[in-house]
Amino acid sequence: MIEEKKIREWVVAEGFFKEQVPDDTANFHFLVNYPDDHVLDLIQPKHKDDMILIGCASEIAPEQSALIKNAPDKKKEKFIWDIRFALNQFLLDFELEHPENVLQRFVISEEMYEDGLTKHSLIMTIKKVFKGKLQCIWLTGKYFGEVEEGTQANDNSMFV
């Protein structure tokens, strides 16, 4: 069983802990900052005592979404494929909401299991999930110009 106290101590020691979130579907749910102003969720789902999930959800800003929507179809399709390939290389789980190849939201996550959980593996996984998010931000900027980073529901929390 993964100890909530140990996980909290690790993220507090690294300066990543932001707050604990009430969550009826989880044994514990923390918001962590990595890096500053980028919030990720660290969750142990109920009935999964040997697993934690690190993830983030980001919504595309309306200004960026308008640029994507007005782009040529081939460019939009290539953009979605490039995001898929980029995130797949990180070996991350992800979901893209992209009706008609207009990216609206993305969710990136990684599961960690008790038998492989160390402070090092936890911190590296937090960094890896952030890098996946950053990859999406960068690809969006590359394809559709620099617009202020996407809005995040509830401070980037993947659960509103």
C-alpha positions in Angstrom: 0.0 0.0 0.0 1.3 3.4 -1.0 1.5 5.7 2.0 -0.1 9.1 1.6 2.2 10.6 4.2 5.4 9.5 2.4 4.2 10.9 -1.0 3.2 14.2 0.7 6.7 14.4 2.4 8.4 13.9 -0.9 6.6 16.5 -2.8 6.8 19.0 0.1 10.5 18.4 0.4 11.0 19.3 -3.3 8.7 22.4 -3.0 6.1 21.0 -5.3 3.1 20.6 -2.9 0.4 23.1 -3.5 -2.7 21.7 -1.7 -4.8 18.7 -0.9 -8.1 18.4 -2.8 -11.3 16.8 -1.4 -12.1 14.0 -3.8 -14.6 11.2 -3.0 -13.2 9.1 -5.8 -9.7 9.1 -4.3 -7.8 7.9 -1.2 -5.8 11.1 -1.6 -5.5 13.9 -4.2 -2.8 16.5 -4.2 -2.2 19.4 -6.5 1.5 19.9 -7.2 3.3 22.8 -8.8 5.9 21.8 -11.3 7.4 24.1 -12.3 5.9 27.2 -10.7 2.5 28.1 -12.1 2.0 24.7 -13.7 -0.3 22.5 -11.7 -0.5 18.7 -12.0 -2.7 16.3 -10.1 -1.3 13.5 -8.0 -4.0 11.0 -7.2 -4.5 7.6 -5.6 -7.9 6.4 -6.9 -10.1 4.5 -4.5 -9.6 0.7 -4.7 -6.1 1.2 -6.2 -4.0 1.1 -3.1 -0.9 0.1 -5.0 -1.1 2.9 -7.7 -0.9 6.6 -8.0 -1.7 8.7 -11.1 0.0 11.9 -12.1 -1.8 14.0 -14.7 -2.8 17.3 -16.1 -5.5 18.7 -18.3 -5.2 21.8 -20.4 -7.7 23.7 -22.5 -6.7 25.6 -25.6 -7.2 29.4 -25.2 -10.1 30.8 -27.3 -7.7 32.9 -29.4 -5.5 29.9 -30.2 -8.5 27.8 -30.9 -9.7 30.4 -33.5 -6.4 30.3 -35.2 -6.5 26.5 -35.4 -10.1 26.5 -36.6 -9.2 28.9 -39.5 -6.2 26.9 -40.6 -6.2 24.7 -43.7 -7.5 21.2 -43.1 -4.1 19.5 -44.0 -2.3 21.7 -41.5 -4.8 20.8 -38.7 -4.5 17.1 -39.5 -0.7 17.2 -39.5 -0.7 19.1 -36.2 -2.9 16.5 -34.5 -0.7 13.7 -35.8 2.5 15.4 -34.7 1.1 15.8 -31.1 0.1 12.1 -31.1 3.6 11.1 -32.2 5.3 13.5 -29.8 3.3 12.3 -26.7 3.7 8.7 -27.7 7.5 9.0 -27.7 7.3 10.1 -24.0 5.4 6.8 -23.3 2.6 8.8 -21.7 -1.1 8.1 -21.7 -3.1 10.9 -23.3 -6.4 12.0 -24.6 -6.9 14.7 -27.2 -10.3 16.4 -27.7 -10.1 17.6 -31.3 -13.4 17.7 -33.2 -12.7 18.3 -36.9 -8.9 18.4 -35.9 -9.4 21.5 -33.9 -7.6 20.8 -30.6 -9.7 22.0 -27.7 -8.3 20.1 -24.7 -5.6 17.6 -23.9 -5.2 15.3 -20.9 -1.8 13.7 -20.1 -1.2 11.1 -17.4 1.1 8.4 -16.1 0.4 5.6 -13.6 3.0 4.6 -11.0 2.8 1.3 -9.1 4.1 0.6 -5.6 6.7 -1.8 -6.6 8.5 0.8 -8.7 7.8 3.9 -6.6 10.7 5.8 -5.1 11.2 9.5 -4.6 13.3 9.6 -7.7 10.8 7.8 -9.9 8.0 10.0 -8.6 9.8 13.3 -9.3 10.9 12.0 -12.7 7.3 11.1 -13.6 6.1 14.6 -12.5 8.7 16.1 -14.8 7.8 13.7 -17.6 4.1 14.6 -17.5 5.0 18.3 -17.5 7.3 17.8 -20.5 4.4 16.2 -22.3 2.3 19.3 -21.6 5.1 21.5 -22.7 5.4 19.6 -25.9 1.7 20.3 -26.7 2.2 23.9 -25.9 5.3 24.2 -28.1 3.7 22.4 -31.0 0.6 24.6 -30.8 2.9 27.7 -30.9 4.9 26.3 -33.7 1.9 25.6 -35.9 -0.4 28.4 -35.0 1.7 31.2 -33.6 2.5 32.3 -30.1 -0.6 33.1 -28.1 -0.7 33.2 -24.3 -0.7 29.7 -22.9 -4.0 27.9 -22.8 -6.5 28.4 -20.0 -6.6 25.7 -17.5 -9.8 24.8 -15.7 -9.3 25.1 -11.9 -5.6 26.1 -12.1 -4.7 23.2 -14.5 -6.4 20.6 -12.4 -7.7 17.8 -14.5 -10.8 17.5 -12.3 -13.1 20.5 -12.0 
